[in-house]
Amino acid sequence: MFEGWNDFYLLIGGAAGGLIGLLFIVVTLIRGGEGGLQLRGASVFMTPTVAHLAMVLTLSALATAPKMTGAAAGIVFLAGAAACLAFTGRALVMLARGVVRSTHWSDLWGYGVAPFAASLVLAASAAATWLAPEWAARGIAFSVVAMLLIAVRNAWDLVTWITSKGGALGRDES
């Protein structure tokens, strides 16, 4: 199903792996301060971002696995899409209801709506592996790139917020 896609998935997976490492470094550097206040809201902001990067890395690795059948790929990618939908759905609901205080108008879109939409495209593409494998491969590639780009945006947003506020992610400044 993914014949000819090896270089694409090696590039995408490598980028996701590198970003995961950089986020771990940032979190490690800020852990020395106020403990719980530093990452309050991490379940809405940091965890889904790392989960999406991990999913991009995992799905890229699986797409380059030799002799993976279309049916096996569909099941694995559907499971990945379900996990992504769970993370992004939770974040979307928490941001929309105001459970976690958003610091900018783009947070709802960047951490909620856009990742949820990319996860839906991944789910639809994975489900199409049985009906239209070539279309499904393109849809999966599109959604993985979208997830990576959204995660890059969110990682940048997190790093700039954490460093500018001294690690007060999610802290109510009022």
TIDO-250897 format. One record per residue (C-alpha): residue number from 1; residue in three letters; x, y, z. Coordinates in Angstrom, 2 decimals, padded with zeros to 5 digits. Example, Ala and Ser with C-alpha at 12.3 -4.5 7.8 and 13.67 -1.06 7.14 Angstrom:
% TIDO-250897
<node><nr>1</nr><rest>ALA</rest><px>012.30</px><py>-004.50</py><pz>007.80</pz></node>
<node><nr>2</nr><rest>SER</rest><px>013.67</px><py>-001.06</py><pz>007.14</pz></node>
***
This chain:
% TIDO-250897
<node><nr>1</nr><rest>MET</rest><px>000.00</px><py>000.00</py><pz>000.00</pz></node>
<node><nr>2</nr><rest>PHE</rest><px>002.84</px><py>002.41</py><pz>000.79</pz></node>
<node><nr>3</nr><rest>GLU</rest><px>005.21</px><py>001.40</py><pz>-001.99</pz></node>
<node><nr>4</nr><rest>GLY</rest><px>007.30</px><py>004.38</py><pz>-003.00</pz></node>
<node><nr>5</nr><rest>TRP</rest><px>006.54</px><py>006.33</py><pz>000.20</pz></node>
<node><nr>6</nr><rest>ASN</rest><px>009.65</px><py>005.30</py><pz>002.20</pz></node>
<node><nr>7</nr><rest>ASP</rest><px>011.57</px><py>008.58</py><pz>001.84</pz></node>
<node><nr>8</nr><rest>PHE</rest><px>008.47</px><py>010.60</py><pz>002.67</pz></node>
<node><nr>9</nr><rest>TYR</rest><px>007.78</px><py>008.71</py><pz>005.90</pz></node>
<node><nr>10</nr><rest>LEU</rest><px>011.45</px><py>008.66</py><pz>006.91</pz></node>
<node><nr>11</nr><rest>LEU</rest><px>011.51</px><py>012.47</py><pz>006.63</pz></node>
<node><nr>12</nr><rest>ILE</rest><px>008.21</px><py>012.99</py><pz>008.47</pz></node>
<node><nr>13</nr><rest>GLY</rest><px>008.99</px><py>010.46</py><pz>011.20</pz></node>
<node><nr>14</nr><rest>GLY</rest><px>012.46</px><py>011.92</py><pz>011.76</pz></node>
<node><nr>15</nr><rest>ALA</rest><px>011.05</px><py>015.41</py><pz>012.13</pz></node>
<node><nr>16</nr><rest>ALA</rest><px>008.48</px><py>014.21</py><pz>014.66</pz></node>
<node><nr>17</nr><rest>GLY</rest><px>011.13</px><py>012.35</py><pz>016.65</pz></node>
<node><nr>18</nr><rest>GLY</rest><px>013.38</px><py>015.42</py><pz>016.74</pz></node>
<node><nr>19</nr><rest>LEU</rest><px>010.55</px><py>017.63</py><pz>017.97</pz></node>
<node><nr>20</nr><rest>ILE</rest><px>009.66</px><py>015.17</py><pz>020.73</pz></node>
<node><nr>21</nr><rest>GLY</rest><px>013.25</px><py>015.32</py><pz>021.92</pz></node>
<node><nr>22</nr><rest>LEU</rest><px>013.27</px><py>019.12</py><pz>021.91</pz></node>
<node><nr>23</nr><rest>LEU</rest><px>010.02</px><py>019.29</py><pz>023.90</pz></node>
<node><nr>24</nr><rest>PHE</rest><px>011.46</px><py>016.91</py><pz>026.50</pz></node>
<node><nr>25</nr><rest>ILE</rest><px>014.49</px><py>019.17</py><pz>026.84</pz></node>
<node><nr>26</nr><rest>VAL</rest><px>012.31</px><py>022.25</py><pz>027.37</pz></node>
<node><nr>27</nr><rest>VAL</rest><px>010.15</px><py>020.49</py><pz>029.97</pz></node>
<node><nr>28</nr><rest>THR</rest><px>013.23</px><py>019.19</py><pz>031.75</pz></node>
<node><nr>29</nr><rest>LEU</rest><px>014.76</px><py>022.67</py><pz>031.91</pz></node>
<node><nr>30</nr><rest>ILE</rest><px>011.64</px><py>024.26</py><pz>033.42</pz></node>
<node><nr>31</nr><rest>ARG</rest><px>010.91</px><py>021.54</py><pz>035.98</pz></node>
<node><nr>32</nr><rest>GLY</rest><px>013.16</px><py>023.15</py><pz>038.57</pz></node>
<node><nr>33</nr><rest>GLY</rest><px>010.71</px><py>025.93</py><pz>039.43</pz></node>
<node><nr>34</nr><rest>GLU</rest><px>007.20</px><py>025.98</py><pz>040.89</pz></node>
<node><nr>35</nr><rest>GLY</rest><px>006.28</px><py>022.35</py><pz>040.27</pz></node>
<node><nr>36</nr><rest>GLY</rest><px>002.57</px><py>021.95</py><pz>039.63</pz></node>
<node><nr>37</nr><rest>LEU</rest><px>001.95</px><py>025.52</py><pz>038.51</pz></node>
<node><nr>38</nr><rest>GLN</rest><px>004.50</px><py>025.24</py><pz>035.72</pz></node>
<node><nr>39</nr><rest>LEU</rest><px>002.61</px><py>022.61</py><pz>033.81</pz></node>
<node><nr>40</nr><rest>ARG</rest><px>-000.95</px><py>023.19</py><pz>034.96</pz></node>
<node><nr>41</nr><rest>GLY</rest><px>-002.87</px><py>022.69</py><pz>031.77</pz></node>
<node><nr>42</nr><rest>ALA</rest><px>-000.31</px><py>020.23</py><pz>030.38</pz></node>
<node><nr>43</nr><rest>SER</rest><px>-003.10</px><py>017.72</py><pz>029.77</pz></node>
<node><nr>44</nr><rest>VAL</rest><px>-004.65</px><py>020.16</py><pz>027.31</pz></node>
<node><nr>45</nr><rest>PHE</rest><px>-001.55</px><py>021.71</py><pz>025.79</pz></node>
<node><nr>46</nr><rest>MET</rest><px>001.62</px><py>019.63</py><pz>026.17</pz></node>
<node><nr>47</nr><rest>THR</rest><px>000.30</px><py>016.05</py><pz>026.32</pz></node>
<node><nr>48</nr><rest>PRO</rest><px>-001.74</px><py>016.15</py><pz>023.08</pz></node>
<node><nr>49</nr><rest>THR</rest><px>001.13</px><py>017.85</py><pz>021.25</pz></node>
<node><nr>50</nr><rest>VAL</rest><px>003.60</px><py>015.16</py><pz>022.30</pz></node>
<node><nr>51</nr><rest>ALA</rest><px>001.00</px><py>012.46</py><pz>021.61</pz></node>
<node><nr>52</nr><rest>HIS</rest><px>000.47</px><py>013.73</py><pz>018.07</pz></node>
<node><nr>53</nr><rest>LEU</rest><px>004.20</px><py>013.85</py><pz>017.43</pz></node>
<node><nr>54</nr><rest>ALA</rest><px>004.51</px><py>010.32</py><pz>018.81</pz></node>
<node><nr>55</nr><rest>MET</rest><px>001.65</px><py>009.19</py><pz>016.59</pz></node>
<node><nr>56</nr><rest>VAL</rest><px>003.29</px><py>010.75</py><pz>013.51</pz></node>
<node><nr>57</nr><rest>LEU</rest><px>006.53</px><py>008.97</py><pz>014.42</pz></node>
<node><nr>58</nr><rest>THR</rest><px>004.78</px><py>005.64</py><pz>015.02</pz></node>
<node><nr>59</nr><rest>LEU</rest><px>002.62</px><py>005.76</py><pz>011.91</pz></node>
<node><nr>60</nr><rest>SER</rest><px>005.63</px><py>006.76</py><pz>009.81</pz></node>
<node><nr>61</nr><rest>ALA</rest><px>007.56</px><py>003.78</py><pz>011.14</pz></node>
<node><nr>62</nr><rest>LEU</rest><px>004.66</px><py>001.44</py><pz>010.44</pz></node>
<node><nr>63</nr><rest>ALA</rest><px>004.18</px><py>002.82</py><pz>006.93</pz></node>
<node><nr>64</nr><rest>THR</rest><px>007.77</px><py>001.89</py><pz>006.10</pz></node>
<node><nr>65</nr><rest>ALA</rest><px>007.50</px><py>-001.59</py><pz>007.63</pz></node>
<node><nr>66</nr><rest>PRO</rest><px>008.15</px><py>-004.21</py><pz>004.98</pz></node>
<node><nr>67</nr><rest>LYS</rest><px>005.30</px><py>-006.36</py><pz>003.71</pz></node>
<node><nr>68</nr><rest>MET</rest><px>002.53</px><py>-004.66</py><pz>005.71</pz></node>
<node><nr>69</nr><rest>THR</rest><px>-000.77</px><py>-005.57</py><pz>004.11</pz></node>
<node><nr>70</nr><rest>GLY</rest><px>-003.45</px><py>-002.99</py><pz>003.40</pz></node>
<node><nr>71</nr><rest>ALA</rest><px>-005.79</px><py>-004.59</py><pz>005.92</pz></node>
<node><nr>72</nr><rest>ALA</rest><px>-003.17</px><py>-004.54</py><pz>008.68</pz></node>
<node><nr>73</nr><rest>ALA</rest><px>-002.28</px><py>-000.94</py><pz>007.85</pz></node>
<node><nr>74</nr><rest>GLY</rest><px>-005.96</px><py>000.04</py><pz>007.98</pz></node>
<node><nr>75</nr><rest>ILE</rest><px>-006.42</px><py>-001.48</py><pz>011.43</pz></node>
<node><nr>76</nr><rest>VAL</rest><px>-003.24</px><py>000.07</py><pz>012.82</pz></node>
<node><nr>77</nr><rest>PHE</rest><px>-003.97</px><py>003.50</py><pz>011.36</pz></node>
<node><nr>78</nr><rest>LEU</rest><px>-007.58</px><py>003.38</py><pz>012.58</pz></node>
<node><nr>79</nr><rest>ALA</rest><px>-006.32</px><py>002.63</py><pz>016.09</pz></node>
<node><nr>80</nr><rest>GLY</rest><px>-003.90</px><py>005.55</py><pz>015.83</pz></node>
<node><nr>81</nr><rest>ALA</rest><px>-006.66</px><py>007.82</py><pz>014.60</pz></node>
<node><nr>82</nr><rest>ALA</rest><px>-008.90</px><py>006.76</py><pz>017.50</pz></node>
<node><nr>83</nr><rest>ALA</rest><px>-006.15</px><py>007.64</py><pz>019.98</pz></node>
<node><nr>84</nr><rest>CYS</rest><px>-005.62</px><py>011.02</py><pz>018.33</pz></node>
<node><nr>85</nr><rest>LEU</rest><px>-009.35</px><py>011.71</py><pz>018.34</pz></node>
<node><nr>86</nr><rest>ALA</rest><px>-009.48</px><py>010.93</py><pz>022.06</pz></node>
<node><nr>87</nr><rest>PHE</rest><px>-006.64</px><py>013.32</py><pz>022.91</pz></node>
<node><nr>88</nr><rest>THR</rest><px>-007.86</px><py>016.11</py><pz>020.66</pz></node>
<node><nr>89</nr><rest>GLY</rest><px>-011.51</px><py>015.65</py><pz>021.55</pz></node>
<node><nr>90</nr><rest>ARG</rest><px>-010.70</px><py>016.01</py><pz>025.24</pz></node>
<node><nr>91</nr><rest>ALA</rest><px>-008.59</px><py>019.11</py><pz>024.60</pz></node>
<node><nr>92</nr><rest>LEU</rest><px>-011.26</px><py>020.61</py><pz>022.36</pz></node>
<node><nr>93</nr><rest>VAL</rest><px>-014.00</px><py>020.10</py><pz>024.94</pz></node>
<node><nr>94</nr><rest>MET</rest><px>-011.86</px><py>021.48</py><pz>027.79</pz></node>
<node><nr>95</nr><rest>LEU</rest><px>-010.90</px><py>024.57</py><pz>025.80</pz></node>
<node><nr>96</nr><rest>ALA</rest><px>-014.42</px><py>025.16</py><pz>024.46</pz></node>
<node><nr>97</nr><rest>ARG</rest><px>-015.97</px><py>024.88</py><pz>027.94</pz></node>
<node><nr>98</nr><rest>GLY</rest><px>-013.31</px><py>027.06</py><pz>029.52</pz></node>
<node><nr>99</nr><rest>VAL</rest><px>-012.13</px><py>024.31</py><pz>031.89</pz></node>
<node><nr>100</nr><rest>VAL</rest><px>-008.59</px><py>025.46</py><pz>031.10</pz></node>
<node><nr>101</nr><rest>ARG</rest><px>-008.02</px><py>029.17</py><pz>030.65</pz></node>
<node><nr>102</nr><rest>SER</rest><px>-006.89</px><py>029.92</py><pz>027.13</pz></node>
<node><nr>103</nr><rest>THR</rest><px>-004.29</px><py>032.66</py><pz>026.84</pz></node>
<node><nr>104</nr><rest>HIS</rest><px>-004.90</px><py>033.51</py><pz>023.19</pz></node>
<node><nr>105</nr><rest>TRP</rest><px>-007.80</px><py>033.26</py><pz>020.78</pz></node>
<node><nr>106</nr><rest>SER</rest><px>-005.84</px><py>030.84</py><pz>018.58</pz></node>
<node><nr>107</nr><rest>ASP</rest><px>-005.51</px><py>028.20</py><pz>021.33</pz></node>
<node><nr>108</nr><rest>LEU</rest><px>-008.95</px><py>026.72</py><pz>020.64</pz></node>
<node><nr>109</nr><rest>TRP</rest><px>-008.09</px><py>026.37</py><pz>016.96</pz></node>
<node><nr>110</nr><rest>GLY</rest><px>-004.46</px><py>025.29</py><pz>017.35</pz></node>
<node><nr>111</nr><rest>TYR</rest><px>-004.89</px><py>022.81</py><pz>020.19</pz></node>
<node><nr>112</nr><rest>GLY</rest><px>-008.49</px><py>021.75</py><pz>019.56</pz></node>
<node><nr>113</nr><rest>VAL</rest><px>-010.16</px><py>022.24</py><pz>016.18</pz></node>
<node><nr>114</nr><rest>ALA</rest><px>-007.21</px><py>021.78</py><pz>013.79</pz></node>
<node><nr>115</nr><rest>PRO</rest><px>-005.80</px><py>018.62</py><pz>015.43</pz></node>
<node><nr>116</nr><rest>PHE</rest><px>-009.30</px><py>017.15</py><pz>015.70</pz></node>
<node><nr>117</nr><rest>ALA</rest><px>-009.89</px><py>017.80</py><pz>011.98</pz></node>
<node><nr>118</nr><rest>ALA</rest><px>-006.54</px><py>016.22</py><pz>011.04</pz></node>
<node><nr>119</nr><rest>SER</rest><px>-007.41</px><py>013.21</py><pz>013.20</pz></node>
<node><nr>120</nr><rest>LEU</rest><px>-010.78</px><py>012.89</py><pz>011.44</pz></node>
<node><nr>121</nr><rest>VAL</rest><px>-009.04</px><py>012.92</py><pz>008.05</pz></node>
<node><nr>122</nr><rest>LEU</rest><px>-006.66</px><py>010.24</py><pz>009.32</pz></node>
<node><nr>123</nr><rest>ALA</rest><px>-009.60</px><py>008.12</py><pz>010.50</pz></node>
<node><nr>124</nr><rest>ALA</rest><px>-011.46</px><py>008.51</py><pz>007.20</pz></node>
<node><nr>125</nr><rest>SER</rest><px>-008.32</px><py>007.70</py><pz>005.21</pz></node>
<node><nr>126</nr><rest>ALA</rest><px>-007.56</px><py>004.66</py><pz>007.34</pz></node>
<node><nr>127</nr><rest>ALA</rest><px>-011.13</px><py>003.43</py><pz>006.92</pz></node>
<node><nr>128</nr><rest>ALA</rest><px>-010.74</px><py>003.81</py><pz>003.14</pz></node>
<node><nr>129</nr><rest>THR</rest><px>-007.82</px><py>001.37</py><pz>002.98</pz></node>
<node><nr>130</nr><rest>TRP</rest><px>-010.23</px><py>-001.46</py><pz>002.17</pz></node>
<node><nr>131</nr><rest>LEU</rest><px>-012.13</px><py>000.44</py><pz>-000.53</pz></node>
<node><nr>132</nr><rest>ALA</rest><px>-009.57</px><py>002.73</py><pz>-002.18</pz></node>
<node><nr>133</nr><rest>PRO</rest><px>-006.01</px><py>001.96</py><pz>-001.04</pz></node>
<node><nr>134</nr><rest>GLU</rest><px>-004.30</px><py>004.52</py><pz>-003.29</pz></node>
<node><nr>135</nr><rest>TRP</rest><px>-006.61</px><py>007.32</py><pz>-002.13</pz></node>
<node><nr>136</nr><rest>ALA</rest><px>-006.18</px><py>006.14</py><pz>001.45</pz></node>
<node><nr>137</nr><rest>ALA</rest><px>-002.37</px><py>006.31</py><pz>001.19</pz></node>
<node><nr>138</nr><rest>ARG</rest><px>-002.59</px><py>009.92</py><pz>-000.01</pz></node>
<node><nr>139</nr><rest>GLY</rest><px>-005.12</px><py>010.83</py><pz>002.68</pz></node>
<node><nr>140</nr><rest>ILE</rest><px>-002.97</px><py>009.29</py><pz>005.39</pz></node>
<node><nr>141</nr><rest>ALA</rest><px>000.07</px><py>011.18</py><pz>004.08</pz></node>
<node><nr>142</nr><rest>PHE</rest><px>-001.89</px><py>014.44</py><pz>004.05</pz></node>
<node><nr>143</nr><rest>SER</rest><px>-003.19</px><py>013.95</py><pz>007.59</pz></node>
<node><nr>144</nr><rest>VAL</rest><px>000.24</px><py>012.97</py><pz>008.95</pz></node>
<node><nr>145</nr><rest>VAL</rest><px>001.79</px><py>016.11</py><pz>007.44</pz></node>
<node><nr>146</nr><rest>ALA</rest><px>-001.08</px><py>018.21</py><pz>008.82</pz></node>
<node><nr>147</nr><rest>MET</rest><px>-000.61</px><py>016.68</py><pz>012.27</pz></node>
<node><nr>148</nr><rest>LEU</rest><px>003.12</px><py>017.38</py><pz>012.11</pz></node>
<node><nr>149</nr><rest>LEU</rest><px>002.64</px><py>021.01</py><pz>011.06</pz></node>
<node><nr>150</nr><rest>ILE</rest><px>-000.01</px><py>021.59</py><pz>013.73</pz></node>
<node><nr>151</nr><rest>ALA</rest><px>002.29</px><py>020.02</py><pz>016.32</pz></node>
<node><nr>152</nr><rest>VAL</rest><px>005.14</px><py>022.30</py><pz>015.16</pz></node>
<node><nr>153</nr><rest>ARG</rest><px>002.87</px><py>025.31</py><pz>015.66</pz></node>
<node><nr>154</nr><rest>ASN</rest><px>001.78</px><py>024.07</py><pz>019.06</pz></node>
<node><nr>155</nr><rest>ALA</rest><px>005.31</px><py>023.20</py><pz>020.17</pz></node>
<node><nr>156</nr><rest>TRP</rest><px>006.48</px><py>026.67</py><pz>019.21</pz></node>
<node><nr>157</nr><rest>ASP</rest><px>003.54</px><py>028.22</py><pz>021.02</pz></node>
<node><nr>158</nr><rest>LEU</rest><px>004.26</px><py>026.14</py><pz>024.14</pz></node>
<node><nr>159</nr><rest>VAL</rest><px>007.98</px><py>026.91</py><pz>024.17</pz></node>
<node><nr>160</nr><rest>THR</rest><px>007.50</px><py>030.64</py><pz>023.68</pz></node>
<node><nr>161</nr><rest>TRP</rest><px>004.76</px><py>030.73</py><pz>026.34</pz></node>
<node><nr>162</nr><rest>ILE</rest><px>006.73</px><py>028.71</py><pz>028.86</pz></node>
<node><nr>163</nr><rest>THR</rest><px>009.90</px><py>030.72</py><pz>028.41</pz></node>
<node><nr>164</nr><rest>SER</rest><px>008.17</px><py>034.12</py><pz>028.40</pz></node>
<node><nr>165</nr><rest>LYS</rest><px>006.09</px><py>033.41</py><pz>031.52</pz></node>
<node><nr>166</nr><rest>GLY</rest><px>008.75</px><py>031.58</py><pz>033.46</pz></node>
<node><nr>167</nr><rest>GLY</rest><px>006.97</px><py>028.27</py><pz>033.08</pz></node>
<node><nr>168</nr><rest>ALA</rest><px>003.48</px><py>029.34</py><pz>034.13</pz></node>
<node><nr>169</nr><rest>LEU</rest><px>001.63</px><py>027.25</py><pz>031.55</pz></node>
<node><nr>170</nr><rest>GLY</rest><px>-002.07</px><py>027.44</py><pz>032.26</pz></node>
<node><nr>171</nr><rest>ARG</rest><px>-001.71</px><py>029.60</py><pz>035.36</pz></node>
<node><nr>172</nr><rest>ASP</rest><px>-004.49</px><py>032.08</py><pz>035.84</pz></node>
<node><nr>173</nr><rest>GLU</rest><px>-002.78</px><py>035.49</py><pz>035.85</pz></node>
<node><nr>174</nr><rest>SER</rest><px>-005.84</px><py>037.45</py><pz>037.02</pz></node>
***
